[in-house]
Amino acid sequence: MEALYLLIPLSLAIVVLAAWIFLRMSDSGQFDDMDAPAHSILLDDDRPPPMDITPKGGAVPKDPAPPDNAGR
């Protein structure tokens, strides 16, 4: 019976704390739009992919050197 004197106020304090946390999160807009971020990953981009980009200075990269046949 003495345990109830401790457990009932403790459980009420936990309920009040949980309600306060929920209301604070609700007021800050945490639960406003739960579906849009999940669906936005599936949508296509409106922009086309970027074309080939040349390095700074306008230099065009060289083709790799052909393999050396002297090592045969």
PyMOL commands that place a pseudoatom at each C-alpha (Angstrom):
pseudoatom trace, name=CA, resn=MET, resi=1, chain=A, elem=C, hetatm=0, pos=[0.000, 0.000, 0.000]
pseudoatom trace, name=CA, resn=GLU, resi=2, chain=A, elem=C, hetatm=0, pos=[2.876, 2.378, 0.732]
pseudoatom trace, name=CA, resn=ALA, resi=3, chain=A, elem=C, hetatm=0, pos=[4.189, 1.827, -2.788]
pseudoatom trace, name=CA, resn=LEU, resi=4, chain=A, elem=C, hetatm=0, pos=[1.032, 3.404, -4.205]
pseudoatom trace, name=CA, resn=TYR, resi=5, chain=A, elem=C, hetatm=0, pos=[1.878, 6.663, -2.435]
pseudoatom trace, name=CA, resn=LEU, resi=6, chain=A, elem=C, hetatm=0, pos=[5.005, 6.808, -4.576]
pseudoatom trace, name=CA, resn=LEU, resi=7, chain=A, elem=C, hetatm=0, pos=[3.790, 5.209, -7.814]
pseudoatom trace, name=CA, resn=ILE, resi=8, chain=A, elem=C, hetatm=0, pos=[0.593, 7.232, -8.346]
pseudoatom trace, name=CA, resn=PRO, resi=9, chain=A, elem=C, hetatm=0, pos=[2.256, 10.691, -8.177]
pseudoatom trace, name=CA, resn=LEU, resi=10, chain=A, elem=C, hetatm=0, pos=[5.169, 9.379, -10.224]
pseudoatom trace, name=CA, resn=SER, resi=11, chain=A, elem=C, hetatm=0, pos=[2.869, 8.037, -12.945]
pseudoatom trace, name=CA, resn=LEU, resi=12, chain=A, elem=C, hetatm=0, pos=[0.885, 11.290, -12.970]
pseudoatom trace, name=CA, resn=ALA, resi=13, chain=A, elem=C, hetatm=0, pos=[4.119, 13.243, -13.360]
pseudoatom trace, name=CA, resn=ILE, resi=14, chain=A, elem=C, hetatm=0, pos=[5.138, 11.037, -16.301]
pseudoatom trace, name=CA, resn=VAL, resi=15, chain=A, elem=C, hetatm=0, pos=[1.745, 11.539, -17.977]
pseudoatom trace, name=CA, resn=VAL, resi=16, chain=A, elem=C, hetatm=0, pos=[1.945, 15.313, -17.516]
pseudoatom trace, name=CA, resn=LEU, resi=17, chain=A, elem=C, hetatm=0, pos=[5.500, 15.324, -18.887]
pseudoatom trace, name=CA, resn=ALA, resi=18, chain=A, elem=C, hetatm=0, pos=[4.480, 13.247, -21.935]
pseudoatom trace, name=CA, resn=ALA, resi=19, chain=A, elem=C, hetatm=0, pos=[1.500, 15.534, -22.609]
pseudoatom trace, name=CA, resn=TRP, resi=20, chain=A, elem=C, hetatm=0, pos=[3.702, 18.628, -22.311]
pseudoatom trace, name=CA, resn=ILE, resi=21, chain=A, elem=C, hetatm=0, pos=[6.272, 17.165, -24.743]
pseudoatom trace, name=CA, resn=PHE, resi=22, chain=A, elem=C, hetatm=0, pos=[3.538, 16.235, -27.222]
pseudoatom trace, name=CA, resn=LEU, resi=23, chain=A, elem=C, hetatm=0, pos=[1.914, 19.673, -27.084]
pseudoatom trace, name=CA, resn=ARG, resi=24, chain=A, elem=C, hetatm=0, pos=[5.246, 21.429, -27.468]
pseudoatom trace, name=CA, resn=MET, resi=25, chain=A, elem=C, hetatm=0, pos=[6.135, 19.324, -30.516]
pseudoatom trace, name=CA, resn=SER, resi=26, chain=A, elem=C, hetatm=0, pos=[2.672, 19.863, -31.961]
pseudoatom trace, name=CA, resn=ASP, resi=27, chain=A, elem=C, hetatm=0, pos=[2.900, 23.641, -31.564]
pseudoatom trace, name=CA, resn=SER, resi=28, chain=A, elem=C, hetatm=0, pos=[6.304, 23.762, -33.262]
pseudoatom trace, name=CA, resn=GLY, resi=29, chain=A, elem=C, hetatm=0, pos=[4.910, 22.088, -36.400]
pseudoatom trace, name=CA, resn=GLN, resi=30, chain=A, elem=C, hetatm=0, pos=[6.591, 18.732, -35.947]
pseudoatom trace, name=CA, resn=PHE, resi=31, chain=A, elem=C, hetatm=0, pos=[3.506, 16.811, -37.113]
pseudoatom trace, name=CA, resn=ASP, resi=32, chain=A, elem=C, hetatm=0, pos=[2.225, 19.179, -39.821]
pseudoatom trace, name=CA, resn=ASP, resi=33, chain=A, elem=C, hetatm=0, pos=[3.172, 17.261, -42.967]
pseudoatom trace, name=CA, resn=MET, resi=34, chain=A, elem=C, hetatm=0, pos=[4.342, 13.705, -42.450]
pseudoatom trace, name=CA, resn=ASP, resi=35, chain=A, elem=C, hetatm=0, pos=[3.824, 12.423, -46.020]
pseudoatom trace, name=CA, resn=ALA, resi=36, chain=A, elem=C, hetatm=0, pos=[5.473, 15.013, -48.276]
pseudoatom trace, name=CA, resn=PRO, resi=37, chain=A, elem=C, hetatm=0, pos=[9.106, 14.247, -47.345]
pseudoatom trace, name=CA, resn=ALA, resi=38, chain=A, elem=C, hetatm=0, pos=[8.496, 10.545, -47.940]
pseudoatom trace, name=CA, resn=HIS, resi=39, chain=A, elem=C, hetatm=0, pos=[6.957, 11.158, -51.370]
pseudoatom trace, name=CA, resn=SER, resi=40, chain=A, elem=C, hetatm=0, pos=[9.408, 13.827, -52.504]
pseudoatom trace, name=CA, resn=ILE, resi=41, chain=A, elem=C, hetatm=0, pos=[12.167, 11.244, -52.902]
pseudoatom trace, name=CA, resn=LEU, resi=42, chain=A, elem=C, hetatm=0, pos=[10.071, 9.520, -55.582]
pseudoatom trace, name=CA, resn=LEU, resi=43, chain=A, elem=C, hetatm=0, pos=[9.422, 12.644, -57.672]
pseudoatom trace, name=CA, resn=ASP, resi=44, chain=A, elem=C, hetatm=0, pos=[11.529, 13.401, -60.745]
pseudoatom trace, name=CA, resn=ASP, resi=45, chain=A, elem=C, hetatm=0, pos=[13.724, 16.460, -60.847]
pseudoatom trace, name=CA, resn=ASP, resi=46, chain=A, elem=C, hetatm=0, pos=[12.571, 19.357, -63.006]
pseudoatom trace, name=CA, resn=ARG, resi=47, chain=A, elem=C, hetatm=0, pos=[16.132, 20.106, -64.117]
pseudoatom trace, name=CA, resn=PRO, resi=48, chain=A, elem=C, hetatm=0, pos=[17.913, 18.127, -66.833]
pseudoatom trace, name=CA, resn=PRO, resi=49, chain=A, elem=C, hetatm=0, pos=[21.199, 16.486, -65.829]
pseudoatom trace, name=CA, resn=PRO, resi=50, chain=A, elem=C, hetatm=0, pos=[24.288, 18.710, -66.275]
pseudoatom trace, name=CA, resn=MET, resi=51, chain=A, elem=C, hetatm=0, pos=[26.257, 18.434, -69.525]
pseudoatom trace, name=CA, resn=ASP, resi=52, chain=A, elem=C, hetatm=0, pos=[30.000, 17.776, -69.711]
pseudoatom trace, name=CA, resn=ILE, resi=53, chain=A, elem=C, hetatm=0, pos=[31.860, 20.382, -67.730]
pseudoatom trace, name=CA, resn=THR, resi=54, chain=A, elem=C, hetatm=0, pos=[35.330, 21.445, -68.826]
pseudoatom trace, name=CA, resn=PRO, resi=55, chain=A, elem=C, hetatm=0, pos=[37.937, 22.094, -66.145]
pseudoatom trace, name=CA, resn=LYS, resi=56, chain=A, elem=C, hetatm=0, pos=[38.843, 25.667, -65.180]
pseudoatom trace, name=CA, resn=GLY, resi=57, chain=A, elem=C, hetatm=0, pos=[41.061, 27.391, -67.699]
pseudoatom trace, name=CA, resn=GLY, resi=58, chain=A, elem=C, hetatm=0, pos=[39.331, 25.754, -70.669]
pseudoatom trace, name=CA, resn=ALA, resi=59, chain=A, elem=C, hetatm=0, pos=[41.844, 22.911, -70.893]
pseudoatom trace, name=CA, resn=VAL, resi=60, chain=A, elem=C, hetatm=0, pos=[40.550, 19.773, -72.536]
pseudoatom trace, name=CA, resn=PRO, resi=61, chain=A, elem=C, hetatm=0, pos=[41.686, 16.542, -70.858]
pseudoatom trace, name=CA, resn=LYS, resi=62, chain=A, elem=C, hetatm=0, pos=[44.115, 14.478, -72.952]
pseudoatom trace, name=CA, resn=ASP, resi=63, chain=A, elem=C, hetatm=0, pos=[43.522, 10.900, -73.962]
pseudoatom trace, name=CA, resn=PRO, resi=64, chain=A, elem=C, hetatm=0, pos=[45.591, 8.422, -71.953]
pseudoatom trace, name=CA, resn=ALA, resi=65, chain=A, elem=C, hetatm=0, pos=[48.887, 7.403, -73.526]
pseudoatom trace, name=CA, resn=PRO, resi=66, chain=A, elem=C, hetatm=0, pos=[48.837, 4.126, -75.463]
pseudoatom trace, name=CA, resn=PRO, resi=67, chain=A, elem=C, hetatm=0, pos=[50.447, 1.176, -73.679]
pseudoatom trace, name=CA, resn=ASP, resi=68, chain=A, elem=C, hetatm=0, pos=[54.174, 0.743, -74.159]
pseudoatom trace, name=CA, resn=ASN, resi=69, chain=A, elem=C, hetatm=0, pos=[54.922, -2.286, -76.346]
pseudoatom trace, name=CA, resn=ALA, resi=70, chain=A, elem=C, hetatm=0, pos=[58.628, -2.381, -75.443]
pseudoatom trace, name=CA, resn=GLY, resi=71, chain=A, elem=C, hetatm=0, pos=[57.985, -4.574, -72.423]
pseudoatom trace, name=CA, resn=ARG, resi=72, chain=A, elem=C, hetatm=0, pos=[57.041, -7.680, -74.444]
for i in range(1, 72): cmd.bond("trace and resi %d" % i, "trace and resi %d" % (i + 1))
show_as sticks, trace
zoom trace
